[in-house]
Amino acid sequence: MDLIRIILALLLPPLGVFLQVGLRAPFWINVLLTLLGYIPGIIHALYVIVKYKDRAY
């Protein structure tokens, strides 16, 4: 499932974060970063997917 999230994070970063943490603060931060620049959104999305890998929300 992480592979799917990573691929989605590369295509549409907020979607990958949403699938990992839902509508929590990291999602909204990622939306803002993606609006400010696509690359920062991707970097943050990958960070969130790796950081919250083992946590269940």
Predicted model as a PDB file, atoms N, CA, C, CB and O in Angstrom, pLDDT in the B-factor column:
MODEL        1                                                                  
ATOM      1  N   MET A   1       0.826  -1.193   0.000  1.00 78.00           N  
ATOM      2  CA  MET A   1       0.000   0.000   0.000  1.00 78.00           C  
ATOM      3  C   MET A   1       0.872   1.259   0.000  1.00 78.00           C  
ATOM      4  CB  MET A   1      -0.940  -0.003   1.212  1.00 78.00           C  
ATOM      5  O   MET A   1       0.478   2.284  -0.557  1.00 78.00           O  
ATOM      6  N   ASP A   2       2.046   1.189   0.618  1.00 82.00           N  
ATOM      7  CA  ASP A   2       2.925   2.368   0.626  1.00 82.00           C  
ATOM      8  C   ASP A   2       3.377   2.737  -0.778  1.00 82.00           C  
ATOM      9  CB  ASP A   2       4.147   2.116   1.512  1.00 82.00           C  
ATOM     10  O   ASP A   2       3.541   3.918  -1.083  1.00 82.00           O  
ATOM     11  N   LEU A   3       3.577   1.761  -1.622  1.00 90.00           N  
ATOM     12  CA  LEU A   3       3.988   2.038  -2.990  1.00 90.00           C  
ATOM     13  C   LEU A   3       2.914   2.839  -3.724  1.00 90.00           C  
ATOM     14  CB  LEU A   3       4.283   0.731  -3.736  1.00 90.00           C  
ATOM     15  O   LEU A   3       3.232   3.760  -4.476  1.00 90.00           O  
ATOM     16  N   ILE A   4       1.667   2.497  -3.512  1.00 90.00           N  
ATOM     17  CA  ILE A   4       0.560   3.234  -4.132  1.00 90.00           C  
ATOM     18  C   ILE A   4       0.535   4.663  -3.610  1.00 90.00           C  
ATOM     19  CB  ILE A   4      -0.795   2.535  -3.855  1.00 90.00           C  
ATOM     20  O   ILE A   4       0.348   5.600  -4.385  1.00 90.00           O  
ATOM     21  N   ARG A   5       0.722   4.839  -2.306  1.00 90.00           N  
ATOM     22  CA  ARG A   5       0.739   6.192  -1.736  1.00 90.00           C  
ATOM     23  C   ARG A   5       1.893   7.017  -2.286  1.00 90.00           C  
ATOM     24  CB  ARG A   5       0.832   6.126  -0.214  1.00 90.00           C  
ATOM     25  O   ARG A   5       1.735   8.209  -2.552  1.00 90.00           O  
ATOM     26  N   ILE A   6       3.047   6.394  -2.458  1.00 92.00           N  
ATOM     27  CA  ILE A   6       4.211   7.111  -2.993  1.00 92.00           C  
ATOM     28  C   ILE A   6       3.960   7.536  -4.435  1.00 92.00           C  
ATOM     29  CB  ILE A   6       5.477   6.233  -2.909  1.00 92.00           C  
ATOM     30  O   ILE A   6       4.289   8.660  -4.815  1.00 92.00           O  
ATOM     31  N   ILE A   7       3.388   6.658  -5.231  1.00 94.00           N  
ATOM     32  CA  ILE A   7       3.075   7.007  -6.620  1.00 94.00           C  
ATOM     33  C   ILE A   7       2.049   8.136  -6.660  1.00 94.00           C  
ATOM     34  CB  ILE A   7       2.546   5.772  -7.390  1.00 94.00           C  
ATOM     35  O   ILE A   7       2.190   9.069  -7.452  1.00 94.00           O  
ATOM     36  N   LEU A   8       1.022   8.065  -5.819  1.00 92.00           N  
ATOM     37  CA  LEU A   8       0.032   9.139  -5.765  1.00 92.00           C  
ATOM     38  C   LEU A   8       0.637  10.439  -5.263  1.00 92.00           C  
ATOM     39  CB  LEU A   8      -1.130   8.738  -4.875  1.00 92.00           C  
ATOM     40  O   LEU A   8       0.241  11.521  -5.697  1.00 92.00           O  
ATOM     41  N   ALA A   9       1.602  10.335  -4.346  1.00 94.00           N  
ATOM     42  CA  ALA A   9       2.266  11.531  -3.835  1.00 94.00           C  
ATOM     43  C   ALA A   9       3.080  12.216  -4.924  1.00 94.00           C  
ATOM     44  CB  ALA A   9       3.167  11.176  -2.655  1.00 94.00           C  
ATOM     45  O   ALA A   9       3.220  13.439  -4.909  1.00 94.00           O  
ATOM     46  N   LEU A  10       3.608  11.461  -5.851  1.00 96.00           N  
ATOM     47  CA  LEU A  10       4.350  12.053  -6.962  1.00 96.00           C  
ATOM     48  C   LEU A  10       3.416  12.718  -7.969  1.00 96.00           C  
ATOM     49  CB  LEU A  10       5.193  10.990  -7.659  1.00 96.00           C  
ATOM     50  O   LEU A  10       3.772  13.726  -8.580  1.00 96.00           O  
ATOM     51  N   LEU A  11       2.233  12.159  -8.138  1.00 96.00           N  
ATOM     52  CA  LEU A  11       1.272  12.722  -9.092  1.00 96.00           C  
ATOM     53  C   LEU A  11       0.439  13.850  -8.489  1.00 96.00           C  
ATOM     54  CB  LEU A  11       0.352  11.630  -9.603  1.00 96.00           C  
ATOM     55  O   LEU A  11       0.270  14.907  -9.097  1.00 96.00           O  
ATOM     56  N   LEU A  12      -0.077  13.610  -7.290  1.00 97.00           N  
ATOM     57  CA  LEU A  12      -0.925  14.592  -6.603  1.00 97.00           C  
ATOM     58  C   LEU A  12      -0.623  14.499  -5.104  1.00 97.00           C  
ATOM     59  CB  LEU A  12      -2.465  14.337  -6.896  1.00 97.00           C  
ATOM     60  O   LEU A  12      -1.253  13.719  -4.390  1.00 97.00           O  
ATOM     61  N   PRO A  13       0.334  15.291  -4.632  1.00 97.00           N  
ATOM     62  CA  PRO A  13       0.833  15.154  -3.257  1.00 97.00           C  
ATOM     63  C   PRO A  13      -0.241  15.152  -2.154  1.00 97.00           C  
ATOM     64  CB  PRO A  13       1.783  16.258  -2.985  1.00 97.00           C  
ATOM     65  O   PRO A  13      -0.153  14.321  -1.251  1.00 97.00           O  
ATOM     66  N   PRO A  14      -1.240  16.033  -2.181  1.00 97.00           N  
ATOM     67  CA  PRO A  14      -2.222  15.992  -1.090  1.00 97.00           C  
ATOM     68  C   PRO A  14      -3.002  14.673  -1.010  1.00 97.00           C  
ATOM     69  CB  PRO A  14      -3.195  17.131  -1.250  1.00 97.00           C  
ATOM     70  O   PRO A  14      -3.409  14.258   0.075  1.00 97.00           O  
ATOM     71  N   LEU A  15      -3.204  14.030  -2.134  1.00 95.00           N  
ATOM     72  CA  LEU A  15      -3.922  12.753  -2.120  1.00 95.00           C  
ATOM     73  C   LEU A  15      -3.128  11.676  -1.386  1.00 95.00           C  
ATOM     74  CB  LEU A  15      -4.222  12.296  -3.551  1.00 95.00           C  
ATOM     75  O   LEU A  15      -3.691  10.907  -0.607  1.00 95.00           O  
ATOM     76  N   GLY A  16      -1.828  11.621  -1.635  1.00 94.00           N  
ATOM     77  CA  GLY A  16      -0.991  10.655  -0.928  1.00 94.00           C  
ATOM     78  C   GLY A  16      -0.981  10.890   0.572  1.00 94.00           C  
ATOM     79  O   GLY A  16      -1.015   9.941   1.356  1.00 94.00           O  
ATOM     80  N   VAL A  17      -0.933  12.167   0.974  1.00 95.00           N  
ATOM     81  CA  VAL A  17      -0.960  12.508   2.404  1.00 95.00           C  
ATOM     82  C   VAL A  17      -2.329  12.195   2.997  1.00 95.00           C  
ATOM     83  CB  VAL A  17      -0.613  14.002   2.619  1.00 95.00           C  
ATOM     84  O   VAL A  17      -2.418  11.683   4.113  1.00 95.00           O  
ATOM     85  N   PHE A  18      -3.389  12.496   2.266  1.00 94.00           N  
ATOM     86  CA  PHE A  18      -4.739  12.208   2.751  1.00 94.00           C  
ATOM     87  C   PHE A  18      -4.922  10.718   3.017  1.00 94.00           C  
ATOM     88  CB  PHE A  18      -5.784  12.692   1.742  1.00 94.00           C  
ATOM     89  O   PHE A  18      -5.507  10.335   4.030  1.00 94.00           O  
ATOM     90  N   LEU A  19      -4.430   9.884   2.122  1.00 93.00           N  
ATOM     91  CA  LEU A  19      -4.559   8.442   2.318  1.00 93.00           C  
ATOM     92  C   LEU A  19      -3.757   7.951   3.515  1.00 93.00           C  
ATOM     93  CB  LEU A  19      -4.115   7.706   1.073  1.00 93.00           C  
ATOM     94  O   LEU A  19      -4.078   6.913   4.095  1.00 93.00           O  
ATOM     95  N   GLN A  20      -2.726   8.683   3.886  1.00 93.00           N  
ATOM     96  CA  GLN A  20      -1.885   8.280   5.017  1.00 93.00           C  
ATOM     97  C   GLN A  20      -2.442   8.777   6.348  1.00 93.00           C  
ATOM     98  CB  GLN A  20      -0.465   8.802   4.827  1.00 93.00           C  
ATOM     99  O   GLN A  20      -2.523   8.005   7.303  1.00 93.00           O  
ATOM    100  N   VAL A  21      -2.831  10.062   6.430  1.00 93.00           N  
ATOM    101  CA  VAL A  21      -3.207  10.647   7.722  1.00 93.00           C  
ATOM    102  C   VAL A  21      -4.625  11.206   7.776  1.00 93.00           C  
ATOM    103  CB  VAL A  21      -2.251  11.732   8.065  1.00 93.00           C  
ATOM    104  O   VAL A  21      -5.073  11.621   8.845  1.00 93.00           O  
ATOM    105  N   GLY A  22      -5.333  11.229   6.669  1.00 92.00           N  
ATOM    106  CA  GLY A  22      -6.684  11.775   6.670  1.00 92.00           C  
ATOM    107  C   GLY A  22      -6.655  13.301   6.629  1.00 92.00           C  
ATOM    108  O   GLY A  22      -5.720  13.898   6.096  1.00 92.00           O  
ATOM    109  N   LEU A  23      -7.677  13.919   7.191  1.00 95.00           N  
ATOM    110  CA  LEU A  23      -7.803  15.380   7.146  1.00 95.00           C  
ATOM    111  C   LEU A  23      -7.153  16.051   8.356  1.00 95.00           C  
ATOM    112  CB  LEU A  23      -9.273  15.774   7.069  1.00 95.00           C  
ATOM    113  O   LEU A  23      -7.698  17.014   8.896  1.00 95.00           O  
ATOM    114  N   ARG A  24      -6.031  15.566   8.770  1.00 94.00           N  
ATOM    115  CA  ARG A  24      -5.295  16.149   9.892  1.00 94.00           C  
ATOM    116  C   ARG A  24      -4.374  17.251   9.397  1.00 94.00           C  
ATOM    117  CB  ARG A  24      -4.486  15.071  10.637  1.00 94.00           C  
ATOM    118  O   ARG A  24      -4.326  17.542   8.201  1.00 94.00           O  
ATOM    119  N   ALA A  25      -3.644  17.862  10.319  1.00 96.00           N  
ATOM    120  CA  ALA A  25      -2.773  19.008  10.017  1.00 96.00           C  
ATOM    121  C   ALA A  25      -1.773  18.741   8.892  1.00 96.00           C  
ATOM    122  CB  ALA A  25      -2.020  19.408  11.258  1.00 96.00           C  
ATOM    123  O   ALA A  25      -1.579  19.623   8.056  1.00 96.00           O  
ATOM    124  N   PRO A  26      -1.121  17.561   8.822  1.00 96.00           N  
ATOM    125  CA  PRO A  26      -0.171  17.352   7.716  1.00 96.00           C  
ATOM    126  C   PRO A  26      -0.815  17.464   6.335  1.00 96.00           C  
ATOM    127  CB  PRO A  26       0.476  15.995   7.851  1.00 96.00           C  
ATOM    128  O   PRO A  26      -0.168  17.893   5.381  1.00 96.00           O  
ATOM    129  N   PHE A  27      -2.078  17.081   6.228  1.00 97.00           N  
ATOM    130  CA  PHE A  27      -2.776  17.208   4.946  1.00 97.00           C  
ATOM    131  C   PHE A  27      -2.899  18.666   4.537  1.00 97.00           C  
ATOM    132  CB  PHE A  27      -4.165  16.566   5.024  1.00 97.00           C  
ATOM    133  O   PHE A  27      -2.610  19.023   3.395  1.00 97.00           O  
ATOM    134  N   TRP A  28      -3.332  19.514   5.477  1.00 97.00           N  
ATOM    135  CA  TRP A  28      -3.529  20.928   5.156  1.00 97.00           C  
ATOM    136  C   TRP A  28      -2.205  21.634   4.899  1.00 97.00           C  
ATOM    137  CB  TRP A  28      -4.277  21.627   6.284  1.00 97.00           C  
ATOM    138  O   TRP A  28      -2.129  22.533   4.061  1.00 97.00           O  
ATOM    139  N   ILE A  29      -1.169  21.231   5.614  1.00 97.00           N  
ATOM    140  CA  ILE A  29       0.159  21.783   5.354  1.00 97.00           C  
ATOM    141  C   ILE A  29       0.608  21.401   3.943  1.00 97.00           C  
ATOM    142  CB  ILE A  29       1.181  21.278   6.410  1.00 97.00           C  
ATOM    143  O   ILE A  29       1.200  22.208   3.226  1.00 97.00           O  
ATOM    144  N   ASN A  30       0.318  20.165   3.563  1.00 97.00           N  
ATOM    145  CA  ASN A  30       0.713  19.723   2.232  1.00 97.00           C  
ATOM    146  C   ASN A  30      -0.076  20.440   1.146  1.00 97.00           C  
ATOM    147  CB  ASN A  30       0.528  18.222   2.102  1.00 97.00           C  
ATOM    148  O   ASN A  30       0.483  20.751   0.093  1.00 97.00           O  
ATOM    149  N   VAL A  31      -1.343  20.707   1.368  1.00 97.00           N  
ATOM    150  CA  VAL A  31      -2.129  21.468   0.395  1.00 97.00           C  
ATOM    151  C   VAL A  31      -1.508  22.844   0.195  1.00 97.00           C  
ATOM    152  CB  VAL A  31      -3.603  21.600   0.857  1.00 97.00           C  
ATOM    153  O   VAL A  31      -1.353  23.306  -0.936  1.00 97.00           O  
ATOM    154  N   LEU A  32      -1.155  23.492   1.294  1.00 98.00           N  
ATOM    155  CA  LEU A  32      -0.538  24.812   1.214  1.00 98.00           C  
ATOM    156  C   LEU A  32       0.806  24.753   0.478  1.00 98.00           C  
ATOM    157  CB  LEU A  32      -0.345  25.392   2.622  1.00 98.00           C  
ATOM    158  O   LEU A  32       1.073  25.585  -0.389  1.00 98.00           O  
ATOM    159  N   LEU A  33       1.641  23.784   0.817  1.00 97.00           N  
ATOM    160  CA  LEU A  33       2.937  23.652   0.151  1.00 97.00           C  
ATOM    161  C   LEU A  33       2.786  23.344  -1.337  1.00 97.00           C  
ATOM    162  CB  LEU A  33       3.761  22.562   0.822  1.00 97.00           C  
ATOM    163  O   LEU A  33       3.563  23.832  -2.156  1.00 97.00           O  
ATOM    164  N   THR A  34       1.796  22.542  -1.683  1.00 97.00           N  
ATOM    165  CA  THR A  34       1.575  22.213  -3.085  1.00 97.00           C  
ATOM    166  C   THR A  34       1.101  23.443  -3.855  1.00 97.00           C  
ATOM    167  CB  THR A  34       0.554  21.073  -3.217  1.00 97.00           C  
ATOM    168  O   THR A  34       1.482  23.638  -5.009  1.00 97.00           O  
ATOM    169  N   LEU A  35       0.281  24.262  -3.230  1.00 97.00           N  
ATOM    170  CA  LEU A  35      -0.155  25.499  -3.884  1.00 97.00           C  
ATOM    171  C   LEU A  35       0.995  26.484  -4.062  1.00 97.00           C  
ATOM    172  CB  LEU A  35      -1.273  26.153  -3.080  1.00 97.00           C  
ATOM    173  O   LEU A  35       1.039  27.222  -5.046  1.00 97.00           O  
ATOM    174  N   LEU A  36       1.915  26.494  -3.119  1.00 96.00           N  
ATOM    175  CA  LEU A  36       3.061  27.400  -3.210  1.00 96.00           C  
ATOM    176  C   LEU A  36       4.118  26.892  -4.192  1.00 96.00           C  
ATOM    177  CB  LEU A  36       3.687  27.591  -1.834  1.00 96.00           C  
ATOM    178  O   LEU A  36       4.864  27.681  -4.772  1.00 96.00           O  
ATOM    179  N   GLY A  37       4.174  25.600  -4.371  1.00 94.00           N  
ATOM    180  CA  GLY A  37       5.141  25.010  -5.293  1.00 94.00           C  
ATOM    181  C   GLY A  37       4.974  23.502  -5.314  1.00 94.00           C  
ATOM    182  O   GLY A  37       4.858  22.867  -4.266  1.00 94.00           O  
ATOM    183  N   TYR A  38       4.964  22.946  -6.481  1.00 95.00           N  
ATOM    184  CA  TYR A  38       4.704  21.514  -6.622  1.00 95.00           C  
ATOM    185  C   TYR A  38       5.784  20.654  -5.961  1.00 95.00           C  
ATOM    186  CB  TYR A  38       4.594  21.153  -8.091  1.00 95.00           C  
ATOM    187  O   TYR A  38       5.467  19.660  -5.307  1.00 95.00           O  
ATOM    188  N   ILE A  39       7.046  21.025  -6.125  1.00 96.00           N  
ATOM    189  CA  ILE A  39       8.163  20.243  -5.581  1.00 96.00           C  
ATOM    190  C   ILE A  39       8.134  20.215  -4.045  1.00 96.00           C  
ATOM    191  CB  ILE A  39       9.504  20.824  -6.071  1.00 96.00           C  
ATOM    192  O   ILE A  39       8.297  19.138  -3.471  1.00 96.00           O  
ATOM    193  N   PRO A  40       7.935  21.353  -3.350  1.00 97.00           N  
ATOM    194  CA  PRO A  40       7.829  21.265  -1.885  1.00 97.00           C  
ATOM    195  C   PRO A  40       6.674  20.365  -1.424  1.00 97.00           C  
ATOM    196  CB  PRO A  40       7.649  22.658  -1.300  1.00 97.00           C  
ATOM    197  O   PRO A  40       6.778  19.695  -0.396  1.00 97.00           O  
ATOM    198  N   GLY A  41       5.592  20.354  -2.175  1.00 97.00           N  
ATOM    199  CA  GLY A  41       4.473  19.474  -1.849  1.00 97.00           C  
ATOM    200  C   GLY A  41       4.848  18.014  -1.959  1.00 97.00           C  
ATOM    201  O   GLY A  41       4.454  17.203  -1.121  1.00 97.00           O  
ATOM    202  N   ILE A  42       5.607  17.673  -2.986  1.00 97.00           N  
ATOM    203  CA  ILE A  42       6.048  16.283  -3.168  1.00 97.00           C  
ATOM    204  C   ILE A  42       6.997  15.875  -2.045  1.00 97.00           C  
ATOM    205  CB  ILE A  42       6.739  16.103  -4.543  1.00 97.00           C  
ATOM    206  O   ILE A  42       6.867  14.791  -1.477  1.00 97.00           O  
ATOM    207  N   ILE A  43       7.945  16.745  -1.730  1.00 97.00           N  
ATOM    208  CA  ILE A  43       8.911  16.437  -0.669  1.00 97.00           C  
ATOM    209  C   ILE A  43       8.193  16.215   0.662  1.00 97.00           C  
ATOM    210  CB  ILE A  43       9.949  17.574  -0.531  1.00 97.00           C  
ATOM    211  O   ILE A  43       8.487  15.259   1.379  1.00 97.00           O  
ATOM    212  N   HIS A  44       7.259  17.094   0.984  1.00 97.00           N  
ATOM    213  CA  HIS A  44       6.513  16.956   2.243  1.00 97.00           C  
ATOM    214  C   HIS A  44       5.649  15.699   2.228  1.00 97.00           C  
ATOM    215  CB  HIS A  44       5.632  18.198   2.489  1.00 97.00           C  
ATOM    216  O   HIS A  44       5.552  15.010   3.244  1.00 97.00           O  
ATOM    217  N   ALA A  45       5.030  15.394   1.115  1.00 96.00           N  
ATOM    218  CA  ALA A  45       4.189  14.196   1.024  1.00 96.00           C  
ATOM    219  C   ALA A  45       5.011  12.935   1.264  1.00 96.00           C  
ATOM    220  CB  ALA A  45       3.500  14.122  -0.350  1.00 96.00           C  
ATOM    221  O   ALA A  45       4.587  12.047   2.003  1.00 96.00           O  
ATOM    222  N   LEU A  46       6.179  12.854   0.646  1.00 96.00           N  
ATOM    223  CA  LEU A  46       7.029  11.686   0.852  1.00 96.00           C  
ATOM    224  C   LEU A  46       7.491  11.599   2.305  1.00 96.00           C  
ATOM    225  CB  LEU A  46       8.241  11.734  -0.088  1.00 96.00           C  
ATOM    226  O   LEU A  46       7.569  10.509   2.873  1.00 96.00           O  
ATOM    227  N   TYR A  47       7.797  12.747   2.902  1.00 96.00           N  
ATOM    228  CA  TYR A  47       8.198  12.775   4.316  1.00 96.00           C  
ATOM    229  C   TYR A  47       7.064  12.250   5.204  1.00 96.00           C  
ATOM    230  CB  TYR A  47       8.593  14.217   4.742  1.00 96.00           C  
ATOM    231  O   TYR A  47       7.301  11.433   6.094  1.00 96.00           O  
ATOM    232  N   VAL A  48       5.862  12.705   4.970  1.00 95.00           N  
ATOM    233  CA  VAL A  48       4.721  12.278   5.796  1.00 95.00           C  
ATOM    234  C   VAL A  48       4.464  10.784   5.617  1.00 95.00           C  
ATOM    235  CB  VAL A  48       3.447  13.086   5.433  1.00 95.00           C  
ATOM    236  O   VAL A  48       4.197  10.083   6.594  1.00 95.00           O  
ATOM    237  N   ILE A  49       4.539  10.292   4.393  1.00 94.00           N  
ATOM    238  CA  ILE A  49       4.287   8.868   4.147  1.00 94.00           C  
ATOM    239  C   ILE A  49       5.323   8.003   4.862  1.00 94.00           C  
ATOM    240  CB  ILE A  49       4.301   8.571   2.635  1.00 94.00           C  
ATOM    241  O   ILE A  49       4.983   6.959   5.420  1.00 94.00           O  
ATOM    242  N   VAL A  50       6.573   8.429   4.848  1.00 93.00           N  
ATOM    243  CA  VAL A  50       7.627   7.655   5.526  1.00 93.00           C  
ATOM    244  C   VAL A  50       7.520   7.806   7.048  1.00 93.00           C  
ATOM    245  CB  VAL A  50       9.030   8.112   5.043  1.00 93.00           C  
ATOM    246  O   VAL A  50       7.683   6.828   7.778  1.00 93.00           O  
ATOM    247  N   LYS A  51       7.249   9.014   7.526  1.00 93.00           N  
ATOM    248  CA  LYS A  51       7.202   9.260   8.972  1.00 93.00           C  
ATOM    249  C   LYS A  51       6.031   8.547   9.647  1.00 93.00           C  
ATOM    250  CB  LYS A  51       7.112  10.754   9.241  1.00 93.00           C  
ATOM    251  O   LYS A  51       6.194   7.980  10.727  1.00 93.00           O  
ATOM    252  N   TYR A  52       4.866   8.570   9.030  1.00 88.00           N  
ATOM    253  CA  TYR A  52       3.679   7.978   9.625  1.00 88.00           C  
ATOM    254  C   TYR A  52       3.415   6.571   9.108  1.00 88.00           C  
ATOM    255  CB  TYR A  52       2.481   8.852   9.361  1.00 88.00           C  
ATOM    256  O   TYR A  52       2.274   6.108   9.113  1.00 88.00           O  
ATOM    257  N   LYS A  53       4.469   5.889   8.662  1.00 81.00           N  
ATOM    258  CA  LYS A  53       4.335   4.570   8.066  1.00 81.00           C  
ATOM    259  C   LYS A  53       3.662   3.562   8.996  1.00 81.00           C  
ATOM    260  CB  LYS A  53       5.687   4.059   7.664  1.00 81.00           C  
ATOM    261  O   LYS A  53       2.774   2.826   8.568  1.00 81.00           O  
ATOM    262  N   ASP A  54       4.075   3.522  10.257  1.00 72.00           N  
ATOM    263  CA  ASP A  54       3.589   2.506  11.173  1.00 72.00           C  
ATOM    264  C   ASP A  54       2.442   2.971  12.056  1.00 72.00           C  
ATOM    265  CB  ASP A  54       4.704   2.038  12.027  1.00 72.00           C  
ATOM    266  O   ASP A  54       1.894   2.185  12.828  1.00 72.00           O  
ATOM    267  N   ARG A  55       2.079   4.229  11.951  1.00 66.00           N  
ATOM    268  CA  ARG A  55       0.990   4.743  12.795  1.00 66.00           C  
ATOM    269  C   ARG A  55      -0.350   4.521  12.121  1.00 66.00           C  
ATOM    270  CB  ARG A  55       1.188   6.243  13.097  1.00 66.00           C  
ATOM    271  O   ARG A  55      -0.497   4.718  10.915  1.00 66.00           O  
ATOM    272  N   ALA A  56      -1.311   4.113  12.908  1.00 56.00           N  
ATOM    273  CA  ALA A  56      -2.665   3.922  12.406  1.00 56.00           C  
ATOM    274  C   ALA A  56      -3.543   5.079  12.866  1.00 56.00           C  
ATOM    275  CB  ALA A  56      -3.246   2.568  12.884  1.00 56.00           C  
ATOM    276  O   ALA A  56      -3.650   5.341  14.064  1.00 56.00           O  
ATOM    277  N   TYR A  57      -4.156   5.755  11.939  1.00 57.00           N  
ATOM    278  CA  TYR A  57      -5.070   6.856  12.269  1.00 57.00           C  
ATOM    279  C   TYR A  57      -6.485   6.415  12.112  1.00 57.00           C  
ATOM    280  CB  TYR A  57      -4.808   8.076  11.400  1.00 57.00           C  
ATOM    281  O   TYR A  57      -7.405   7.199  12.344  1.00 57.00           O  
TER     282      TYR A  57                                                      
ENDMDL                                                                          
END                                                                             
